[in-house]
Amino acid sequence: MTRSPFDRFGGRLPPGLRRPARGPLASLLAAVGAVIAVALGLVFWVTALAVIAVLVVVALGWFWWNTRAVRRSLREAAQAAQAQAEAAARSGGTGRFPGGPGAADWPDARGRWREGVEDARIVSDQERAPPGEGRP
């Protein structure tokens, strides 16, 4: 059985390490100090939360204000595209799409600009490989 170093004192702390007895005034002061510490912590937390909330609102307002021109141009581009699609639907055409009228003005699947409608053909890997080196 393992013995504790305090076994020789009957399981209690030695006299030099004991906590001194507190009187009622010390207990009252400790309780008041704890209440004050909790109140100050709460005040600090509420103040920090309010400052963070104000900073977030200011940052969002700044972002909204500085992006208004971009949002306006996106809105105008969407309206222009809608008007173009409606005009194409009224005229019975499909507008300018790859493979249709004006296909030379559109990039191919690799992002290169086509030089004519005949360049719109898709080339397979076998056709691109040198003769005799067909790829699976």
Backbone bond lengths (Angstrom), bond angles and torsions (degrees), N, CA, C in turn:
res aa  C-N    CA-C-N  psi(-1)  N-CA   C-N-CA  omega(-1)  CA-C   N-CA-C  phi
1 M - - - 1.438 - - 1.522 109.27 -
2 T 1.347 115.58 136.92 1.461 120.34 -177.46 1.524 109.50 -83.24
3 R 1.288 114.19 136.53 1.467 118.52 -179.98 1.522 109.55 -101.15
4 S 1.288 116.62 140.52 1.450 123.02 176.12 1.525 108.84 -82.92
5 P 1.329 117.27 150.61 1.461 118.34 177.40 1.518 112.66 -65.94
6 F 1.352 116.15 -17.73 1.466 118.43 -177.87 1.528 112.42 -95.23
7 D 1.339 116.32 4.18 1.463 118.88 179.57 1.524 112.08 -60.64
8 R 1.310 117.06 -32.10 1.462 118.61 -179.22 1.508 112.83 -70.76
9 F 1.371 117.51 -13.78 1.456 120.55 176.09 1.518 111.35 -101.32
10 G 1.304 117.72 16.35 1.458 120.89 179.01 1.519 112.41 75.51
11 G 1.350 119.24 26.97 1.462 122.28 177.80 1.520 112.94 83.82
12 R 1.329 117.18 0.33 1.467 120.38 178.53 1.520 109.52 -104.79
13 L 1.321 115.76 164.04 1.458 120.63 177.25 1.520 109.53 -68.27
14 P 1.309 117.52 151.72 1.449 119.57 176.48 1.526 110.56 -65.84
15 P 1.297 118.19 159.32 1.462 121.09 -174.56 1.514 114.03 -56.59
16 G 1.310 120.92 -33.16 1.460 121.41 -178.73 1.518 113.73 -76.55
17 L 1.337 118.75 -15.67 1.459 122.50 -177.36 1.519 113.50 -106.46
18 R 1.296 117.24 -1.08 1.470 119.07 179.69 1.513 111.18 -70.71
19 R 1.338 114.72 147.55 1.451 120.75 176.06 1.524 107.68 -75.63
20 P 1.326 116.69 131.11 1.464 117.27 179.09 1.525 110.45 -66.21
21 A 1.279 116.33 147.75 1.470 121.19 179.03 1.521 109.03 -67.06
22 R 1.366 114.73 135.98 1.464 118.62 179.11 1.513 109.14 -99.07
23 G 1.285 113.38 142.31 1.449 118.73 176.63 1.513 110.38 -86.82
24 P 1.321 117.63 176.74 1.469 120.99 -179.18 1.525 112.63 -65.05
25 L 1.335 117.29 -31.65 1.462 119.66 179.71 1.534 110.48 -69.02
26 A 1.324 118.06 -39.17 1.470 121.57 178.26 1.524 110.49 -66.13
27 S 1.320 117.34 -40.21 1.466 120.70 177.78 1.523 110.70 -64.89
28 L 1.321 117.35 -40.11 1.458 122.02 179.19 1.525 110.34 -65.47
29 L 1.340 116.69 -43.77 1.464 119.89 178.84 1.532 111.10 -65.02
30 A 1.330 117.63 -38.08 1.462 120.68 177.80 1.526 110.61 -64.32
31 A 1.323 118.01 -41.23 1.464 121.68 178.91 1.524 110.86 -66.21
32 V 1.344 117.22 -43.04 1.468 120.55 178.97 1.533 109.60 -64.38
33 G 1.333 117.35 -40.88 1.464 120.77 177.89 1.516 111.94 -62.83
34 A 1.329 116.84 -39.92 1.461 120.15 178.02 1.527 111.38 -64.90
35 V 1.328 116.28 -42.09 1.477 119.97 178.79 1.518 110.31 -63.92
36 I 1.329 117.96 -41.45 1.469 121.23 179.24 1.531 110.09 -65.08
37 A 1.334 117.25 -41.70 1.463 120.24 179.59 1.530 111.47 -63.37
38 V 1.325 116.93 -41.26 1.468 120.30 178.39 1.524 110.21 -66.44
39 A 1.342 117.52 -41.12 1.470 120.92 179.62 1.525 110.82 -64.22
40 L 1.328 117.40 -43.08 1.466 119.87 178.57 1.533 111.13 -65.32
41 G 1.316 116.99 -39.37 1.460 119.95 176.50 1.520 111.79 -62.56
42 L 1.316 117.15 -41.23 1.464 121.47 178.26 1.523 110.99 -64.95
43 V 1.326 116.92 -43.15 1.464 120.29 178.67 1.531 109.98 -62.59
44 F 1.327 116.57 -43.96 1.456 119.98 178.83 1.528 110.84 -61.46
45 W 1.322 117.55 -44.28 1.455 121.55 -178.22 1.530 111.52 -64.51
46 V 1.317 117.44 -43.69 1.467 120.55 179.81 1.528 110.21 -65.38
47 T 1.330 116.94 -40.27 1.467 120.27 178.41 1.535 110.53 -64.96
48 A 1.316 116.83 -45.16 1.464 120.03 178.97 1.522 110.78 -62.09
49 L 1.322 117.93 -41.30 1.461 121.72 178.59 1.525 111.19 -63.08
50 A 1.341 117.12 -40.54 1.462 120.68 178.71 1.526 110.78 -66.03
51 V 1.326 117.50 -41.88 1.467 120.38 179.26 1.528 110.21 -64.53
52 I 1.312 117.37 -42.87 1.469 120.59 178.41 1.528 110.53 -62.81
53 A 1.322 117.54 -42.09 1.467 120.57 179.43 1.531 110.76 -62.41
54 V 1.318 117.39 -41.97 1.469 120.80 179.16 1.528 109.99 -65.21
55 L 1.326 117.45 -42.63 1.462 120.02 179.02 1.530 111.73 -63.01
56 V 1.320 117.67 -38.94 1.469 121.08 178.29 1.528 110.43 -65.26
57 V 1.323 116.91 -43.60 1.466 120.19 179.55 1.527 110.45 -64.12
58 V 1.328 117.47 -41.56 1.469 120.73 178.95 1.530 110.21 -64.90
59 A 1.336 118.22 -43.08 1.465 121.20 179.91 1.530 111.03 -63.95
60 L 1.326 117.39 -43.15 1.472 120.07 178.36 1.527 111.33 -64.93
61 G 1.322 117.09 -39.56 1.466 120.67 177.07 1.511 111.67 -63.62
62 W 1.327 116.94 -42.88 1.460 121.14 178.37 1.528 110.10 -62.52
63 F 1.337 117.80 -45.04 1.458 121.79 179.19 1.530 110.72 -62.27
64 W 1.325 116.95 -44.08 1.465 120.70 179.99 1.531 109.94 -62.97
65 W 1.319 117.73 -42.31 1.461 121.57 -177.73 1.527 110.96 -66.92
66 N 1.329 117.29 -41.01 1.456 120.33 -176.75 1.522 113.61 -78.92
67 T 1.315 118.72 -13.90 1.460 120.23 178.93 1.533 112.26 -104.37
68 R 1.306 118.02 8.57 1.474 118.91 -176.82 1.521 111.89 -66.57
69 A 1.343 118.89 -34.50 1.467 120.88 179.01 1.529 110.38 -67.42
70 V 1.319 116.98 -39.31 1.465 120.36 178.91 1.524 109.58 -65.80
71 R 1.330 116.71 -44.03 1.466 119.15 179.22 1.521 111.07 -63.52
72 R 1.321 117.80 -37.67 1.465 121.17 178.86 1.528 110.11 -64.97
73 S 1.342 117.63 -44.02 1.468 119.73 -179.25 1.533 110.87 -67.42
74 L 1.336 118.02 -37.40 1.463 120.16 175.95 1.527 111.23 -64.01
75 R 1.320 116.06 -41.03 1.467 119.97 178.69 1.528 110.45 -63.36
76 E 1.350 117.12 -42.92 1.462 120.61 179.57 1.534 111.00 -66.24
77 A 1.339 117.43 -38.61 1.465 120.24 178.80 1.524 110.76 -65.66
78 A 1.325 116.92 -39.53 1.461 120.26 178.18 1.523 110.61 -65.22
79 Q 1.318 117.36 -40.09 1.462 120.39 178.52 1.530 110.66 -66.81
80 A 1.326 117.07 -39.01 1.469 119.97 178.79 1.527 110.54 -66.31
81 A 1.332 117.38 -41.02 1.468 120.05 177.81 1.515 110.77 -65.13
82 Q 1.325 117.11 -39.34 1.464 120.62 177.69 1.521 110.10 -63.77
83 A 1.331 117.01 -43.37 1.463 120.17 179.70 1.526 110.74 -64.74
84 Q 1.346 117.60 -38.67 1.456 120.69 178.76 1.527 110.62 -66.04
85 A 1.329 117.14 -41.03 1.463 120.26 178.82 1.528 110.82 -65.58
86 E 1.322 116.71 -40.10 1.471 119.84 178.34 1.522 110.96 -66.39
87 A 1.341 117.41 -39.08 1.464 120.57 178.73 1.533 110.11 -66.09
88 A 1.329 117.32 -39.20 1.467 120.28 178.36 1.522 110.42 -66.92
89 A 1.321 117.19 -37.92 1.467 120.04 179.16 1.529 110.69 -67.59
90 R 1.330 117.66 -37.94 1.474 120.92 179.23 1.521 111.27 -67.97
91 S 1.374 116.58 -34.48 1.459 118.86 -176.99 1.530 111.89 -84.34
92 G 1.347 117.08 -7.92 1.453 120.47 178.18 1.520 112.70 87.24
93 G 1.314 118.59 -3.43 1.457 122.10 179.63 1.519 110.15 -92.50
94 T 1.298 114.12 177.70 1.459 119.16 179.58 1.514 112.04 -106.46
95 G 1.321 118.38 -2.94 1.451 120.34 -177.82 1.512 110.31 80.92
96 R 1.325 116.53 -165.65 1.460 120.88 -178.24 1.512 109.60 -92.91
97 F 1.319 115.54 104.47 1.458 121.46 177.60 1.511 108.41 -128.70
98 P 1.332 119.17 157.27 1.465 120.18 179.29 1.525 111.12 -56.47
99 G 1.306 116.07 130.75 1.455 121.73 179.82 1.514 112.88 91.25
100 G 1.317 118.54 -9.75 1.456 122.22 -179.85 1.513 110.12 -105.76
101 P 1.321 116.32 -161.91 1.463 119.61 178.30 1.530 109.50 -61.07
102 G 1.308 115.80 134.64 1.464 120.25 179.69 1.512 113.12 79.94
103 A 1.336 117.47 19.66 1.463 120.27 -177.44 1.521 111.84 -65.72
104 A 1.331 118.25 -21.89 1.454 120.40 -179.45 1.522 111.63 -65.91
105 D 1.322 117.31 -16.76 1.456 121.06 -178.76 1.518 112.87 -91.27
106 W 1.328 117.86 2.98 1.464 120.46 -175.58 1.519 110.28 -109.65
107 P 1.342 118.43 145.71 1.472 119.52 177.25 1.522 110.69 -76.53
108 D 1.339 116.20 154.62 1.457 119.45 177.12 1.526 109.42 -82.89
109 A 1.330 116.21 -172.65 1.463 120.76 -175.43 1.525 112.39 -63.62
110 R 1.326 118.23 -23.27 1.467 121.09 -179.61 1.525 111.63 -94.23
111 G 1.326 118.21 4.65 1.452 121.86 177.64 1.524 114.21 87.73
112 R 1.349 117.87 4.55 1.458 120.27 178.46 1.522 109.02 -88.81
113 W 1.312 116.94 145.74 1.463 120.11 178.81 1.511 109.70 -77.29
114 R 1.312 115.00 133.09 1.458 119.97 178.89 1.523 109.89 -78.44
115 E 1.317 115.24 148.05 1.458 119.46 179.37 1.519 111.80 -98.90
116 G 1.287 118.00 -4.51 1.450 121.13 179.34 1.511 110.17 -179.91
117 V 1.326 116.03 165.69 1.453 120.55 -177.03 1.522 111.15 -65.18
118 E 1.338 118.13 -32.38 1.453 120.23 -177.93 1.532 111.51 -67.18
119 D 1.302 120.13 -16.19 1.461 123.22 178.53 1.521 111.78 -81.57
120 A 1.314 117.99 1.67 1.453 121.12 -175.24 1.522 112.99 -81.44
121 R 1.344 118.71 -1.14 1.444 121.65 -178.42 1.520 110.16 -70.38
122 I 1.333 116.70 139.31 1.455 122.15 178.50 1.511 108.45 -87.47
123 V 1.328 116.54 130.45 1.457 122.26 -178.07 1.517 107.51 -103.32
124 S 1.339 116.72 127.23 1.463 120.60 -179.84 1.525 110.02 -78.99
125 D 1.327 116.18 169.16 1.464 121.24 178.69 1.522 111.25 -64.98
126 Q 1.360 118.12 -35.79 1.454 120.89 179.60 1.526 110.84 -64.84
127 E 1.322 117.11 -39.15 1.461 120.03 179.74 1.529 111.33 -69.63
128 R 1.317 116.62 -31.18 1.453 121.41 -177.52 1.537 111.43 -78.76
129 A 1.341 117.88 -25.57 1.469 122.21 -177.41 1.518 109.68 -71.30
130 P 1.334 116.45 149.39 1.469 119.19 176.31 1.538 110.33 -62.97
131 P 1.314 118.42 154.75 1.468 121.34 -178.65 1.538 111.25 -56.01
132 G 1.321 116.43 134.98 1.441 122.76 178.32 1.511 113.97 86.28
133 E 1.334 119.00 -3.20 1.472 122.03 179.81 1.528 109.73 -120.65
134 G 1.299 117.13 54.25 1.467 119.59 179.86 1.514 111.85 -63.84
135 R 1.264 116.38 140.38 1.462 121.20 179.21 1.514 109.91 -94.03
136 P 1.312 118.48 147.17 1.481 120.17 -179.98 1.503 111.44 -69.46
